[in-house]
């Protein structure tokens, strides 16, 4: 399976965001701070927030490589 980069500026893959989101469910600021995602151009901020939101509701499961 592929592990797409969600944050191109900081080169953060989806799996890294998902792991951080499981540690800080529902907290996009903590997920961003832990991974560096969203600290560059900001294009990924909405996706980081969505991953954090889904982790809070339990709707994400580890499916990326490295998970």
Biopython code that builds the backbone (N, CA, C, O; Angstrom):
import numpy as np
from Bio.PDB.StructureBuilder import StructureBuilder

atoms = [
    (1, "UNK", "N", (0.838, -1.192, 0.000)),
    (1, "UNK", "CA", (0.000, 0.000, 0.000)),
    (1, "UNK", "C", (0.876, 1.247, 0.000)),
    (1, "UNK", "O", (1.998, 1.245, 0.507)),
    (2, "UNK", "N", (0.349, 2.275, -0.564)),
    (2, "UNK", "CA", (1.098, 3.527, -0.563)),
    (2, "UNK", "C", (0.815, 4.311, 0.719)),
    (2, "UNK", "O", (-0.201, 4.106, 1.384)),
    (3, "UNK", "N", (1.710, 5.183, 1.034)),
    (3, "UNK", "CA", (1.577, 6.043, 2.208)),
    (3, "UNK", "C", (1.746, 7.468, 1.705)),
    (3, "UNK", "O", (2.846, 8.018, 1.752)),
    (4, "UNK", "N", (0.658, 8.072, 1.223)),
    (4, "UNK", "CA", (0.776, 9.385, 0.581)),
    (4, "UNK", "C", (1.250, 10.472, 1.534)),
    (4, "UNK", "O", (0.944, 10.464, 2.727)),
    (5, "UNK", "N", (2.002, 11.402, 0.973)),
    (5, "UNK", "CA", (2.393, 12.579, 1.739)),
    (5, "UNK", "C", (1.184, 13.488, 1.851)),
    (5, "UNK", "O", (0.572, 13.848, 0.845)),
    (6, "UNK", "N", (0.846, 13.853, 3.057)),
    (6, "UNK", "CA", (-0.267, 14.773, 3.295)),
    (6, "UNK", "C", (0.275, 16.201, 3.360)),
    (6, "UNK", "O", (-0.310, 17.122, 2.789)),
    (7, "UNK", "N", (1.388, 16.373, 4.054)),
    (7, "UNK", "CA", (2.036, 17.676, 4.134)),
    (7, "UNK", "C", (3.294, 17.630, 3.272)),
    (7, "UNK", "O", (4.281, 16.986, 3.627)),
    (8, "UNK", "N", (3.243, 18.316, 2.148)),
    (8, "UNK", "CA", (4.380, 18.312, 1.236)),
    (8, "UNK", "C", (5.542, 19.139, 1.772)),
    (8, "UNK", "O", (6.701, 18.780, 1.565)),
    (9, "UNK", "N", (5.250, 20.237, 2.456)),
    (9, "UNK", "CA", (6.307, 21.117, 2.972)),
    (9, "UNK", "C", (7.202, 20.393, 3.981)),
    (9, "UNK", "O", (8.428, 20.473, 3.908)),
    (10, "UNK", "N", (6.566, 19.683, 4.930)),
    (10, "UNK", "CA", (7.319, 18.989, 5.976)),
    (10, "UNK", "C", (7.513, 17.508, 5.648)),
    (10, "UNK", "O", (8.102, 16.766, 6.434)),
    (11, "UNK", "N", (7.013, 17.078, 4.480)),
    (11, "UNK", "CA", (7.115, 15.681, 4.028)),
    (11, "UNK", "C", (6.551, 14.715, 5.071)),
    (11, "UNK", "O", (7.216, 13.757, 5.465)),
    (12, "UNK", "N", (5.324, 14.977, 5.512)),
    (12, "UNK", "CA", (4.671, 14.147, 6.523)),
    (12, "UNK", "C", (3.697, 13.197, 5.828)),
    (12, "UNK", "O", (2.750, 13.640, 5.179)),
    (13, "UNK", "N", (3.933, 11.884, 5.967)),
    (13, "UNK", "CA", (3.026, 10.921, 5.358)),
    (13, "UNK", "C", (1.762, 10.715, 6.194)),
    (13, "UNK", "O", (1.713, 11.041, 7.380)),
    (14, "UNK", "N", (0.760, 10.171, 5.546)),
    (14, "UNK", "CA", (-0.516, 9.907, 6.204)),
    (14, "UNK", "C", (-0.346, 9.045, 7.459)),
    (14, "UNK", "O", (-0.984, 9.306, 8.479)),
    (15, "UNK", "N", (0.502, 8.032, 7.390)),
    (15, "UNK", "CA", (0.671, 7.136, 8.541)),
    (15, "UNK", "C", (1.184, 7.876, 9.772)),
    (15, "UNK", "O", (0.761, 7.582, 10.890)),
    (16, "UNK", "N", (2.085, 8.827, 9.578)),
    (16, "UNK", "CA", (2.618, 9.599, 10.708)),
    (16, "UNK", "C", (1.524, 10.472, 11.334)),
    (16, "UNK", "O", (1.442, 10.604, 12.556)),
    (17, "UNK", "N", (0.690, 11.062, 10.479)),
    (17, "UNK", "CA", (-0.429, 11.867, 10.990)),
    (17, "UNK", "C", (-1.419, 11.002, 11.759)),
    (17, "UNK", "O", (-1.924, 11.401, 12.809)),
    (18, "UNK", "N", (-1.690, 9.820, 11.228)),
    (18, "UNK", "CA", (-2.638, 8.932, 11.897)),
    (18, "UNK", "C", (-2.126, 8.482, 13.262)),
    (18, "UNK", "O", (-2.892, 8.414, 14.223)),
    (19, "UNK", "N", (-0.841, 8.178, 13.348)),
    (19, "UNK", "CA", (-0.274, 7.794, 14.641)),
    (19, "UNK", "C", (-0.364, 8.941, 15.641)),
    (19, "UNK", "O", (-0.724, 8.732, 16.800)),
    (20, "UNK", "N", (-0.040, 10.144, 15.196)),
    (20, "UNK", "CA", (-0.133, 11.311, 16.083)),
    (20, "UNK", "C", (-1.587, 11.571, 16.480)),
    (20, "UNK", "O", (-1.869, 11.937, 17.621)),
    (21, "UNK", "N", (-2.502, 11.382, 15.537)),
    (21, "UNK", "CA", (-3.923, 11.610, 15.825)),
    (21, "UNK", "C", (-4.447, 10.600, 16.836)),
    (21, "UNK", "O", (-5.319, 10.926, 17.641)),
    (22, "UNK", "N", (-3.930, 9.394, 16.803)),
    (22, "UNK", "CA", (-4.351, 8.404, 17.799)),
    (22, "UNK", "C", (-3.818, 8.761, 19.182)),
    (22, "UNK", "O", (-4.427, 8.420, 20.195)),
    (23, "UNK", "N", (-2.687, 9.444, 19.219)),
    (23, "UNK", "CA", (-2.122, 9.874, 20.504)),
    (23, "UNK", "C", (-2.841, 11.112, 21.046)),
    (23, "UNK", "O", (-3.030, 11.249, 22.254)),
    (24, "UNK", "N", (-3.239, 12.012, 20.141)),
    (24, "UNK", "CA", (-3.944, 13.247, 20.515)),
    (24, "UNK", "C", (-5.251, 13.339, 19.741)),
    (24, "UNK", "O", (-5.394, 14.210, 18.883)),
    (25, "UNK", "N", (-6.219, 12.452, 20.028)),
    (25, "UNK", "CA", (-7.464, 12.434, 19.260)),
    (25, "UNK", "C", (-8.239, 13.752, 19.363)),
    (25, "UNK", "O", (-8.421, 14.309, 20.445)),
    (26, "UNK", "N", (-8.680, 14.220, 18.215)),
    (26, "UNK", "CA", (-9.489, 15.427, 18.166)),
    (26, "UNK", "C", (-8.730, 16.718, 18.356)),
    (26, "UNK", "O", (-9.349, 17.771, 18.515)),
    (27, "UNK", "N", (-7.410, 16.676, 18.346)),
    (27, "UNK", "CA", (-6.613, 17.880, 18.591)),
    (27, "UNK", "C", (-5.667, 18.156, 17.416)),
    (27, "UNK", "O", (-4.499, 17.771, 17.453)),
    (28, "UNK", "N", (-6.178, 18.828, 16.372)),
    (28, "UNK", "CA", (-5.346, 19.070, 15.199)),
    (28, "UNK", "C", (-4.094, 19.896, 15.493)),
    (28, "UNK", "O", (-3.074, 19.718, 14.828)),
    (29, "UNK", "N", (-4.154, 20.785, 16.464)),
    (29, "UNK", "CA", (-2.970, 21.587, 16.805)),
    (29, "UNK", "C", (-1.862, 20.694, 17.354)),
    (29, "UNK", "O", (-0.693, 20.875, 17.010)),
    (30, "UNK", "N", (-2.218, 19.732, 18.204)),
    (30, "UNK", "CA", (-1.223, 18.816, 18.763)),
    (30, "UNK", "C", (-0.667, 17.893, 17.682)),
    (30, "UNK", "O", (0.530, 17.609, 17.660)),
    (31, "UNK", "N", (-1.531, 17.429, 16.794)),
    (31, "UNK", "CA", (-1.090, 16.567, 15.696)),
    (31, "UNK", "C", (-0.111, 17.333, 14.804)),
    (31, "UNK", "O", (0.929, 16.802, 14.414)),
    (32, "UNK", "N", (-0.448, 18.573, 14.489)),
    (32, "UNK", "CA", (0.432, 19.405, 13.675)),
    (32, "UNK", "C", (1.752, 19.698, 14.366)),
    (32, "UNK", "O", (2.812, 19.650, 13.742)),
    (33, "UNK", "N", (1.687, 20.000, 15.647)),
    (33, "UNK", "CA", (2.913, 20.302, 16.396)),
    (33, "UNK", "C", (3.819, 19.076, 16.482)),
    (33, "UNK", "O", (5.041, 19.198, 16.392)),
    (34, "UNK", "N", (3.232, 17.907, 16.653)),
    (34, "UNK", "CA", (4.023, 16.686, 16.792)),
    (34, "UNK", "C", (4.672, 16.259, 15.480)),
    (34, "UNK", "O", (5.752, 15.668, 15.481)),
    (35, "UNK", "N", (4.020, 16.558, 14.372)),
    (35, "UNK", "CA", (4.498, 16.078, 13.074)),
    (35, "UNK", "C", (5.130, 17.159, 12.211)),
    (35, "UNK", "O", (5.892, 16.855, 11.293)),
    (36, "UNK", "N", (4.822, 18.412, 12.495)),
    (36, "UNK", "CA", (5.281, 19.514, 11.660)),
    (36, "UNK", "C", (4.320, 19.826, 10.528)),
    (36, "UNK", "O", (4.520, 20.789, 9.788)),
    (37, "UNK", "N", (3.281, 19.022, 10.389)),
    (37, "UNK", "CA", (2.296, 19.244, 9.329)),
    (37, "UNK", "C", (1.542, 20.550, 9.570)),
    (37, "UNK", "O", (1.168, 20.864, 10.700)),
    (38, "UNK", "N", (1.329, 21.295, 8.509)),
    (38, "UNK", "CA", (0.588, 22.547, 8.604)),
    (38, "UNK", "C", (1.438, 23.743, 8.961)),
    (38, "UNK", "O", (0.923, 24.854, 9.083)),
    (39, "UNK", "N", (2.725, 23.538, 9.129)),
    (39, "UNK", "CA", (3.587, 24.641, 9.555)),
    (39, "UNK", "C", (4.214, 25.398, 8.383)),
    (39, "UNK", "O", (4.903, 26.398, 8.584)),
    (40, "UNK", "N", (3.976, 24.923, 7.172)),
    (40, "UNK", "CA", (4.545, 25.582, 5.990)),
    (40, "UNK", "C", (3.488, 26.416, 5.293)),
    (40, "UNK", "O", (3.073, 27.459, 5.798)),
    (41, "UNK", "N", (3.058, 25.956, 4.141)),
    (41, "UNK", "CA", (2.128, 26.724, 3.309)),
    (41, "UNK", "C", (0.695, 26.690, 3.825)),
    (41, "UNK", "O", (-0.094, 27.582, 3.514)),
    (42, "UNK", "N", (0.350, 25.672, 4.609)),
    (42, "UNK", "CA", (-0.995, 25.578, 5.177)),
    (42, "UNK", "C", (-1.997, 24.811, 4.340)),
    (42, "UNK", "O", (-3.151, 24.665, 4.743)),
    (43, "UNK", "N", (-1.583, 24.318, 3.184)),
    (43, "UNK", "CA", (-2.516, 23.591, 2.324)),
    (43, "UNK", "C", (-3.076, 22.330, 2.968)),
    (43, "UNK", "O", (-4.172, 21.902, 2.606)),
    (44, "UNK", "N", (-2.368, 21.729, 3.899)),
    (44, "UNK", "CA", (-2.804, 20.467, 4.490)),
    (44, "UNK", "C", (-3.580, 20.638, 5.797)),
    (44, "UNK", "O", (-4.007, 19.646, 6.388)),
    (45, "UNK", "N", (-3.767, 21.854, 6.252)),
    (45, "UNK", "CA", (-4.381, 22.091, 7.565)),
    (45, "UNK", "C", (-5.755, 21.433, 7.677)),
    (45, "UNK", "O", (-6.069, 20.827, 8.701)),
    (46, "UNK", "N", (-6.566, 21.547, 6.644)),
    (46, "UNK", "CA", (-7.904, 20.943, 6.702)),
    (46, "UNK", "C", (-7.827, 19.428, 6.779)),
    (46, "UNK", "O", (-8.607, 18.807, 7.501)),
    (47, "UNK", "N", (-6.906, 18.827, 6.052)),
    (47, "UNK", "CA", (-6.773, 17.375, 6.081)),
    (47, "UNK", "C", (-6.236, 16.892, 7.429)),
    (47, "UNK", "O", (-6.655, 15.847, 7.926)),
    (48, "UNK", "N", (-5.318, 17.642, 8.015)),
    (48, "UNK", "CA", (-4.819, 17.307, 9.350)),
    (48, "UNK", "C", (-5.971, 17.374, 10.360)),
    (48, "UNK", "O", (-6.106, 16.497, 11.212)),
    (49, "UNK", "N", (-6.784, 18.404, 10.260)),
    (49, "UNK", "CA", (-7.934, 18.548, 11.160)),
    (49, "UNK", "C", (-8.924, 17.401, 10.976)),
    (49, "UNK", "O", (-9.488, 16.904, 11.950)),
    (50, "UNK", "N", (-9.133, 16.986, 9.742)),
    (50, "UNK", "CA", (-10.057, 15.881, 9.467)),
    (50, "UNK", "C", (-9.528, 14.574, 10.054)),
    (50, "UNK", "O", (-10.295, 13.807, 10.635)),
    (51, "UNK", "N", (-8.247, 14.313, 9.914)),
    (51, "UNK", "CA", (-7.657, 13.101, 10.494)),
    (51, "UNK", "C", (-7.776, 13.137, 12.013)),
    (51, "UNK", "O", (-8.087, 12.118, 12.630)),
    (52, "UNK", "N", (-7.535, 14.286, 12.621)),
    (52, "UNK", "CA", (-7.681, 14.419, 14.079)),
    (52, "UNK", "C", (-9.131, 14.194, 14.495)),
    (52, "UNK", "O", (-9.401, 13.532, 15.497)),
    (53, "UNK", "N", (-10.060, 14.746, 13.723)),
    (53, "UNK", "CA", (-11.485, 14.574, 14.038)),
    (53, "UNK", "C", (-11.882, 13.107, 13.943)),
    (53, "UNK", "O", (-12.576, 12.593, 14.820)),
    (54, "UNK", "N", (-11.446, 12.434, 12.887)),
    (54, "UNK", "CA", (-11.787, 11.027, 12.712)),
    (54, "UNK", "C", (-11.190, 10.162, 13.815)),
    (54, "UNK", "O", (-11.784, 9.154, 14.201)),
    (55, "UNK", "N", (-10.023, 10.544, 14.326)),
    (55, "UNK", "CA", (-9.429, 9.760, 15.404)),
    (55, "UNK", "C", (-10.248, 9.890, 16.683)),
    (55, "UNK", "O", (-10.306, 8.962, 17.489)),
    (56, "UNK", "N", (-10.869, 11.027, 16.859)),
    (56, "UNK", "CA", (-11.693, 11.240, 18.055)),
    (56, "UNK", "C", (-12.939, 10.374, 18.023)),
    (56, "UNK", "O", (-13.384, 9.887, 19.062)),
    (57, "UNK", "N", (-13.506, 10.177, 16.839)),
    (57, "UNK", "CA", (-14.714, 9.381, 16.707)),
    (57, "UNK", "C", (-14.407, 7.900, 16.514)),
    (57, "UNK", "O", (-15.317, 7.072, 16.486)),
    (58, "UNK", "N", (-13.118, 7.567, 16.381)),
    (58, "UNK", "CA", (-12.733, 6.176, 16.192)),
    (58, "UNK", "C", (-12.911, 5.684, 14.768)),
    (58, "UNK", "O", (-12.939, 4.477, 14.527)),
    (59, "UNK", "N", (-13.034, 6.611, 13.818)),
    (59, "UNK", "CA", (-13.279, 6.240, 12.428)),
    (59, "UNK", "C", (-12.011, 6.061, 11.607)),
    (59, "UNK", "O", (-12.099, 5.858, 10.396)),
    (60, "UNK", "N", (-10.843, 6.130, 12.220)),
    (60, "UNK", "CA", (-9.626, 5.837, 11.454)),
    (60, "UNK", "C", (-9.032, 4.550, 11.985)),
    (60, "UNK", "O", (-9.102, 4.243, 13.175)),
    (61, "UNK", "N", (-8.454, 3.818, 11.073)),
    (61, "UNK", "CA", (-7.747, 2.596, 11.428)),
    (61, "UNK", "C", (-6.411, 2.619, 10.728)),
    (61, "UNK", "O", (-6.304, 3.126, 9.611)),
    (62, "UNK", "N", (-5.412, 2.090, 11.349)),
    (62, "UNK", "CA", (-4.101, 2.050, 10.721)),
    (62, "UNK", "C", (-4.124, 1.221, 9.460)),
    (62, "UNK", "O", (-4.294, 0.003, 9.512)),
    (63, "UNK", "N", (-3.952, 1.884, 8.315)),
    (63, "UNK", "CA", (-3.949, 1.145, 7.060)),
    (63, "UNK", "C", (-2.757, 1.496, 6.191)),
    (63, "UNK", "O", (-2.498, 0.823, 5.195)),
    (64, "UNK", "N", (-2.027, 2.545, 6.556)),
    (64, "UNK", "CA", (-0.874, 2.946, 5.765)),
    (64, "UNK", "C", (0.341, 2.111, 6.103)),
    (64, "UNK", "O", (0.368, 1.417, 7.120)),
    (65, "UNK", "N", (1.339, 2.178, 5.254)),
    (65, "UNK", "CA", (2.581, 1.472, 5.537)),
    (65, "UNK", "C", (3.188, 2.041, 6.810)),
    (65, "UNK", "O", (3.102, 3.242, 7.070)),
    (66, "UNK", "N", (3.788, 1.188, 7.580)),
    (66, "UNK", "CA", (4.418, 1.646, 8.810)),
    (66, "UNK", "C", (3.443, 1.758, 9.964)),
    (66, "UNK", "O", (3.818, 2.181, 11.057)),
    (67, "UNK", "N", (2.220, 1.390, 9.736)),
    (67, "UNK", "CA", (1.215, 1.452, 10.790)),
    (67, "UNK", "C", (1.211, 0.156, 11.562)),
    (67, "UNK", "O", (0.431, 0.000, 12.502)),
]
sb = StructureBuilder()
sb.init_structure("model")
sb.init_model(0)
sb.init_chain("A")
sb.init_seg("    ")
for serial, (resi, resn, name, xyz) in enumerate(atoms, 1):
    if name == "N":
        sb.init_residue(resn, " ", resi, " ")
    sb.init_atom(name, np.array(xyz, "f"), 0.0, 1.0, " ", f" {name:<3s}", serial, name[0])
structure = sb.get_structure()
